[in-house]
Amino acid sequence: RKETRFKKLWKIRLSSQMTSIPEFGQAYRVVHREFRQAGLFK
């Protein structure tokens, strides 16, 4: 699953772009829910 790779790189990739980085699990669930509601995921 890609989730494991995203979680591993979450802070590394975003730390130079954001001052406050949200917790990965919460952000991942919100994005996944929105994609599912938009019909992009089953």
PQR file of N, CA, C, O and H, with PARSE charges and radii, in Angstrom:
ATOM      1  N   ARG A   1       0.808  -1.198   0.000 -0.4000 1.5000
ATOM      2  CA  ARG A   1       0.000   0.000   0.000 -0.0000 2.0000
ATOM      3  C   ARG A   1       0.848   1.257   0.000  0.5500 1.7000
ATOM      4  O   ARG A   1       1.914   1.297   0.615 -0.5500 1.4000
ATOM      5  N   LYS A   2       0.391   2.241  -0.664 -0.4000 1.5000
ATOM      6  CA  LYS A   2       1.132   3.502  -0.736 -0.0000 2.0000
ATOM      7  C   LYS A   2       1.089   4.268   0.580  0.5500 1.7000
ATOM      8  O   LYS A   2       1.942   5.118   0.837 -0.5500 1.4000
ATOM      9  H   LYS A   2      -0.475   2.208  -1.163  0.4000 1.0000
ATOM     10  N   GLU A   3       0.112   3.973   1.400 -0.4000 1.5000
ATOM     11  CA  GLU A   3      -0.037   4.689   2.671 -0.0000 2.0000
ATOM     12  C   GLU A   3       1.233   4.599   3.516  0.5500 1.7000
ATOM     13  O   GLU A   3       1.633   5.585   4.136 -0.5500 1.4000
ATOM     14  H   GLU A   3      -0.581   3.283   1.192  0.4000 1.0000
ATOM     15  N   THR A   4       1.860   3.445   3.547 -0.4000 1.5000
ATOM     16  CA  THR A   4       3.079   3.256   4.331 -0.0000 2.0000
ATOM     17  C   THR A   4       4.196   4.169   3.842  0.5500 1.7000
ATOM     18  O   THR A   4       4.903   4.780   4.644 -0.5500 1.4000
ATOM     19  H   THR A   4       1.536   2.644   3.044  0.4000 1.0000
ATOM     20  N   ARG A   5       4.351   4.260   2.534 -0.4000 1.5000
ATOM     21  CA  ARG A   5       5.386   5.124   1.962 -0.0000 2.0000
ATOM     22  C   ARG A   5       5.078   6.598   2.237  0.5500 1.7000
ATOM     23  O   ARG A   5       5.974   7.364   2.591 -0.5500 1.4000
ATOM     24  H   ARG A   5       3.776   3.764   1.882  0.4000 1.0000
ATOM     25  N   PHE A   6       3.818   6.992   2.073 -0.4000 1.5000
ATOM     26  CA  PHE A   6       3.423   8.379   2.346 -0.0000 2.0000
ATOM     27  C   PHE A   6       3.701   8.743   3.804  0.5500 1.7000
ATOM     28  O   PHE A   6       4.222   9.819   4.098 -0.5500 1.4000
ATOM     29  H   PHE A   6       3.090   6.370   1.785  0.4000 1.0000
ATOM     30  N   LYS A   7       3.348   7.833   4.709 -0.4000 1.5000
ATOM     31  CA  LYS A   7       3.543   8.095   6.136 -0.0000 2.0000
ATOM     32  C   LYS A   7       5.022   8.274   6.457  0.5500 1.7000
ATOM     33  O   LYS A   7       5.390   9.149   7.241 -0.5500 1.4000
ATOM     34  H   LYS A   7       2.925   6.959   4.470  0.4000 1.0000
ATOM     35  N   LYS A   8       5.859   7.456   5.860 -0.4000 1.5000
ATOM     36  CA  LYS A   8       7.300   7.525   6.107 -0.0000 2.0000
ATOM     37  C   LYS A   8       7.890   8.861   5.652  0.5500 1.7000
ATOM     38  O   LYS A   8       8.769   9.409   6.317 -0.5500 1.4000
ATOM     39  H   LYS A   8       5.561   6.745   5.224  0.4000 1.0000
ATOM     40  N   LEU A   9       7.413   9.383   4.527 -0.4000 1.5000
ATOM     41  CA  LEU A   9       7.972  10.603   3.949 -0.0000 2.0000
ATOM     42  C   LEU A   9       7.222  11.874   4.344  0.5500 1.7000
ATOM     43  O   LEU A   9       7.627  12.971   3.959 -0.5500 1.4000
ATOM     44  H   LEU A   9       6.698   8.938   3.987  0.4000 1.0000
ATOM     45  N   TRP A  10       6.142  11.743   5.099 -0.4000 1.5000
ATOM     46  CA  TRP A  10       5.246  12.857   5.420 -0.0000 2.0000
ATOM     47  C   TRP A  10       5.985  14.077   5.960  0.5500 1.7000
ATOM     48  O   TRP A  10       5.921  15.148   5.357 -0.5500 1.4000
ATOM     49  H   TRP A  10       5.813  10.851   5.411  0.4000 1.0000
ATOM     50  N   LYS A  11       6.678  13.937   7.073 -0.4000 1.5000
ATOM     51  CA  LYS A  11       7.362  15.082   7.694 -0.0000 2.0000
ATOM     52  C   LYS A  11       8.584  15.510   6.888  0.5500 1.7000
ATOM     53  O   LYS A  11       8.875  16.701   6.787 -0.5500 1.4000
ATOM     54  H   LYS A  11       6.731  13.067   7.563  0.4000 1.0000
ATOM     55  N   ILE A  12       9.292  14.553   6.321 -0.4000 1.5000
ATOM     56  CA  ILE A  12      10.502  14.871   5.548 -0.0000 2.0000
ATOM     57  C   ILE A  12      10.169  15.781   4.375  0.5500 1.7000
ATOM     58  O   ILE A  12      10.844  16.785   4.149 -0.5500 1.4000
ATOM     59  H   ILE A  12       9.056  13.585   6.403  0.4000 1.0000
ATOM     60  N   ARG A  13       9.142  15.434   3.643 -0.4000 1.5000
ATOM     61  CA  ARG A  13       8.790  16.200   2.444 -0.0000 2.0000
ATOM     62  C   ARG A  13       8.095  17.523   2.760  0.5500 1.7000
ATOM     63  O   ARG A  13       8.278  18.499   2.034 -0.5500 1.4000
ATOM     64  H   ARG A  13       8.593  14.618   3.827  0.4000 1.0000
ATOM     65  N   LEU A  14       7.307  17.572   3.824 -0.4000 1.5000
ATOM     66  CA  LEU A  14       6.518  18.772   4.107 -0.0000 2.0000
ATOM     67  C   LEU A  14       7.197  19.783   5.030  0.5500 1.7000
ATOM     68  O   LEU A  14       6.797  20.947   5.065 -0.5500 1.4000
ATOM     69  H   LEU A  14       7.158  16.778   4.414  0.4000 1.0000
ATOM     70  N   SER A  15       8.206  19.361   5.767 -0.4000 1.5000
ATOM     71  CA  SER A  15       8.807  20.252   6.768 -0.0000 2.0000
ATOM     72  C   SER A  15       9.379  21.531   6.168  0.5500 1.7000
ATOM     73  O   SER A  15       9.374  22.568   6.831 -0.5500 1.4000
ATOM     74  H   SER A  15       8.531  18.416   5.738  0.4000 1.0000
ATOM     75  N   SER A  16       9.862  21.486   4.952 -0.4000 1.5000
ATOM     76  CA  SER A  16      10.414  22.697   4.336 -0.0000 2.0000
ATOM     77  C   SER A  16       9.325  23.568   3.698  0.5500 1.7000
ATOM     78  O   SER A  16       9.590  24.699   3.292 -0.5500 1.4000
ATOM     79  H   SER A  16       9.865  20.643   4.413  0.4000 1.0000
ATOM     80  N   GLN A  17       8.100  23.036   3.612 -0.4000 1.5000
ATOM     81  CA  GLN A  17       7.018  23.758   2.952 -0.0000 2.0000
ATOM     82  C   GLN A  17       5.974  24.312   3.917  0.5500 1.7000
ATOM     83  O   GLN A  17       5.250  25.248   3.579 -0.5500 1.4000
ATOM     84  H   GLN A  17       7.884  22.117   3.941  0.4000 1.0000
ATOM     85  N   MET A  18       5.894  23.735   5.121 -0.4000 1.5000
ATOM     86  CA  MET A  18       4.858  24.122   6.080 -0.0000 2.0000
ATOM     87  C   MET A  18       5.472  24.328   7.460  0.5500 1.7000
ATOM     88  O   MET A  18       6.393  23.612   7.851 -0.5500 1.4000
ATOM     89  H   MET A  18       6.482  22.975   5.396  0.4000 1.0000
ATOM     90  N   THR A  19       4.959  25.306   8.192 -0.4000 1.5000
ATOM     91  CA  THR A  19       5.451  25.517   9.554 -0.0000 2.0000
ATOM     92  C   THR A  19       4.785  24.569  10.542  0.5500 1.7000
ATOM     93  O   THR A  19       5.411  24.145  11.514 -0.5500 1.4000
ATOM     94  H   THR A  19       4.210  25.889   7.875  0.4000 1.0000
ATOM     95  N   SER A  20       3.533  24.238  10.302 -0.4000 1.5000
ATOM     96  CA  SER A  20       2.795  23.330  11.169 -0.0000 2.0000
ATOM     97  C   SER A  20       2.275  22.170  10.322  0.5500 1.7000
ATOM     98  O   SER A  20       1.406  22.353   9.470 -0.5500 1.4000
ATOM     99  H   SER A  20       3.025  24.583   9.513  0.4000 1.0000
ATOM    100  N   ILE A  21       2.810  20.986  10.562 -0.4000 1.5000
ATOM    101  CA  ILE A  21       2.444  19.812   9.771 -0.0000 2.0000
ATOM    102  C   ILE A  21       1.374  19.019  10.521  0.5500 1.7000
ATOM    103  O   ILE A  21       1.584  18.633  11.670 -0.5500 1.4000
ATOM    104  H   ILE A  21       3.516  20.837  11.254  0.4000 1.0000
ATOM    105  N   PRO A  22       0.224  18.772   9.879 -0.5600 1.5000
ATOM    106  CA  PRO A  22      -0.831  17.997  10.543  0.2800 2.0000
ATOM    107  C   PRO A  22      -0.414  16.537  10.731  0.5500 1.7000
ATOM    108  O   PRO A  22       0.474  16.042  10.038 -0.5500 1.4000
ATOM    109  N   GLU A  23      -1.053  15.870  11.658 -0.4000 1.5000
ATOM    110  CA  GLU A  23      -0.797  14.457  11.905 -0.0000 2.0000
ATOM    111  C   GLU A  23      -1.178  13.669  10.655  0.5500 1.7000
ATOM    112  O   GLU A  23      -2.242  13.903  10.081 -0.5500 1.4000
ATOM    113  H   GLU A  23      -1.775  16.272  12.221  0.4000 1.0000
ATOM    114  N   PHE A  24      -0.332  12.748  10.230 -0.4000 1.5000
ATOM    115  CA  PHE A  24      -0.524  12.036   8.974 -0.0000 2.0000
ATOM    116  C   PHE A  24      -1.838  11.261   8.921  0.5500 1.7000
ATOM    117  O   PHE A  24      -2.584  11.385   7.949 -0.5500 1.4000
ATOM    118  H   PHE A  24       0.532  12.558  10.696  0.4000 1.0000
ATOM    119  N   GLY A  25      -2.128  10.479   9.929 -0.4000 1.5000
ATOM    120  CA  GLY A  25      -3.312   9.627   9.910 -0.0000 2.0000
ATOM    121  C   GLY A  25      -4.598  10.402   9.707  0.5500 1.7000
ATOM    122  O   GLY A  25      -5.461   9.993   8.931 -0.5500 1.4000
ATOM    123  H   GLY A  25      -1.522  10.378  10.718  0.4000 1.0000
ATOM    124  N   GLN A  26      -4.725  11.508  10.396 -0.4000 1.5000
ATOM    125  CA  GLN A  26      -5.932  12.332  10.273 -0.0000 2.0000
ATOM    126  C   GLN A  26      -6.037  12.923   8.869  0.5500 1.7000
ATOM    127  O   GLN A  26      -7.104  12.877   8.257 -0.5500 1.4000
ATOM    128  H   GLN A  26      -4.024  11.840  11.027  0.4000 1.0000
ATOM    129  N   ALA A  27      -4.946  13.474   8.359 -0.4000 1.5000
ATOM    130  CA  ALA A  27      -4.959  14.072   7.017 -0.0000 2.0000
ATOM    131  C   ALA A  27      -5.246  13.015   5.956  0.5500 1.7000
ATOM    132  O   ALA A  27      -5.993  13.272   5.012 -0.5500 1.4000
ATOM    133  H   ALA A  27      -4.080  13.512   8.856  0.4000 1.0000
ATOM    134  N   TYR A  28      -4.663  11.841   6.103 -0.4000 1.5000
ATOM    135  CA  TYR A  28      -4.859  10.767   5.131 -0.0000 2.0000
ATOM    136  C   TYR A  28      -6.329  10.338   5.093  0.5500 1.7000
ATOM    137  O   TYR A  28      -6.892  10.133   4.018 -0.5500 1.4000
ATOM    138  H   TYR A  28      -4.056  11.633   6.869  0.4000 1.0000
ATOM    139  N   ARG A  29      -6.941  10.203   6.264 -0.4000 1.5000
ATOM    140  CA  ARG A  29      -8.353   9.798   6.324 -0.0000 2.0000
ATOM    141  C   ARG A  29      -9.262  10.835   5.675  0.5500 1.7000
ATOM    142  O   ARG A  29     -10.186  10.480   4.943 -0.5500 1.4000
ATOM    143  H   ARG A  29      -6.484  10.370   7.138  0.4000 1.0000
ATOM    144  N   VAL A  30      -9.006  12.106   5.940 -0.4000 1.5000
ATOM    145  CA  VAL A  30      -9.835  13.175   5.368 -0.0000 2.0000
ATOM    146  C   VAL A  30      -9.728  13.181   3.846  0.5500 1.7000
ATOM    147  O   VAL A  30     -10.742  13.245   3.151 -0.5500 1.4000
ATOM    148  H   VAL A  30      -8.256  12.394   6.535  0.4000 1.0000
ATOM    149  N   VAL A  31      -8.516  13.115   3.333 -0.4000 1.5000
ATOM    150  CA  VAL A  31      -8.314  13.127   1.878 -0.0000 2.0000
ATOM    151  C   VAL A  31      -8.933  11.885   1.247  0.5500 1.7000
ATOM    152  O   VAL A  31      -9.589  11.978   0.209 -0.5500 1.4000
ATOM    153  H   VAL A  31      -7.693  13.063   3.898  0.4000 1.0000
ATOM    154  N   HIS A  32      -8.732  10.734   1.861 -0.4000 1.5000
ATOM    155  CA  HIS A  32      -9.284   9.487   1.324 -0.0000 2.0000
ATOM    156  C   HIS A  32     -10.812   9.546   1.291  0.5500 1.7000
ATOM    157  O   HIS A  32     -11.426   9.109   0.318 -0.5500 1.4000
ATOM    158  H   HIS A  32      -8.199  10.658   2.704  0.4000 1.0000
ATOM    159  N   ARG A  33     -11.428  10.084   2.345 -0.4000 1.5000
ATOM    160  CA  ARG A  33     -12.888  10.214   2.401 -0.0000 2.0000
ATOM    161  C   ARG A  33     -13.393  11.136   1.290  0.5500 1.7000
ATOM    162  O   ARG A  33     -14.379  10.823   0.623 -0.5500 1.4000
ATOM    163  H   ARG A  33     -10.929  10.439   3.136  0.4000 1.0000
ATOM    164  N   GLU A  34     -12.725  12.262   1.094 -0.4000 1.5000
ATOM    165  CA  GLU A  34     -13.136  13.208   0.047 -0.0000 2.0000
ATOM    166  C   GLU A  34     -13.008  12.587  -1.342  0.5500 1.7000
ATOM    167  O   GLU A  34     -13.889  12.766  -2.183 -0.5500 1.4000
ATOM    168  H   GLU A  34     -11.925  12.517   1.636  0.4000 1.0000
ATOM    169  N   PHE A  35     -11.936  11.871  -1.583 -0.4000 1.5000
ATOM    170  CA  PHE A  35     -11.756  11.201  -2.879 -0.0000 2.0000
ATOM    171  C   PHE A  35     -12.839  10.150  -3.101  0.5500 1.7000
ATOM    172  O   PHE A  35     -13.372  10.020  -4.203 -0.5500 1.4000
ATOM    173  H   PHE A  35     -11.221  11.726  -0.900  0.4000 1.0000
ATOM    174  N   ARG A  36     -13.161   9.396  -2.038 -0.4000 1.5000
ATOM    175  CA  ARG A  36     -14.194   8.361  -2.145 -0.0000 2.0000
ATOM    176  C   ARG A  36     -15.553   8.989  -2.442  0.5500 1.7000
ATOM    177  O   ARG A  36     -16.306   8.474  -3.268 -0.5500 1.4000
ATOM    178  H   ARG A  36     -12.727   9.501  -1.143  0.4000 1.0000
ATOM    179  N   GLN A  37     -15.870  10.093  -1.777 -0.4000 1.5000
ATOM    180  CA  GLN A  37     -17.149  10.774  -2.004 -0.0000 2.0000
ATOM    181  C   GLN A  37     -17.226  11.374  -3.402  0.5500 1.7000
ATOM    182  O   GLN A  37     -18.312  11.500  -3.967 -0.5500 1.4000
ATOM    183  H   GLN A  37     -15.258  10.512  -1.106  0.4000 1.0000
ATOM    184  N   ALA A  38     -16.083  11.740  -3.957 -0.4000 1.5000
ATOM    185  CA  ALA A  38     -16.041  12.306  -5.310 -0.0000 2.0000
ATOM    186  C   ALA A  38     -16.065  11.210  -6.373  0.5500 1.7000
ATOM    187  O   ALA A  38     -16.109  11.500  -7.569 -0.5500 1.4000
ATOM    188  H   ALA A  38     -15.200  11.637  -3.498  0.4000 1.0000
ATOM    189  N   GLY A  39     -16.037   9.948  -5.935 -0.4000 1.5000
ATOM    190  CA  GLY A  39     -16.085   8.838  -6.872 -0.0000 2.0000
ATOM    191  C   GLY A  39     -14.733   8.455  -7.448  0.5500 1.7000
ATOM    192  O   GLY A  39     -14.665   7.735  -8.445 -0.5500 1.4000
ATOM    193  H   GLY A  39     -16.002   9.712  -4.964  0.4000 1.0000
ATOM    194  N   LEU A  40     -13.660   8.926  -6.833 -0.4000 1.5000
ATOM    195  CA  LEU A  40     -12.326   8.604  -7.333 -0.0000 2.0000
ATOM    196  C   LEU A  40     -11.811   7.281  -6.776  0.5500 1.7000
ATOM    197  O   LEU A  40     -10.950   6.647  -7.387 -0.5500 1.4000
ATOM    198  H   LEU A  40     -13.715   9.510  -6.023  0.4000 1.0000
ATOM    199  N   PHE A  41     -12.331   6.855  -5.615 -0.4000 1.5000
ATOM    200  CA  PHE A  41     -11.998   5.569  -5.001 -0.0000 2.0000
ATOM    201  C   PHE A  41     -13.280   4.796  -4.795  0.5500 1.7000
ATOM    202  O   PHE A  41     -14.363   5.372  -4.689 -0.5500 1.4000
ATOM    203  H   PHE A  41     -13.030   7.369  -5.119  0.4000 1.0000
ATOM    204  N   LYS A  42     -13.146   3.495  -4.740 -0.4000 1.5000
ATOM    205  CA  LYS A  42     -14.314   2.647  -4.464 -0.0000 2.0000
ATOM    206  C   LYS A  42     -14.397   2.346  -3.004  0.5500 1.7000
ATOM    207  O   LYS A  42     -15.311   1.646  -2.569 -0.5500 1.4000
ATOM    208  H   LYS A  42     -12.266   3.026  -4.826  0.4000 1.0000
TER
END
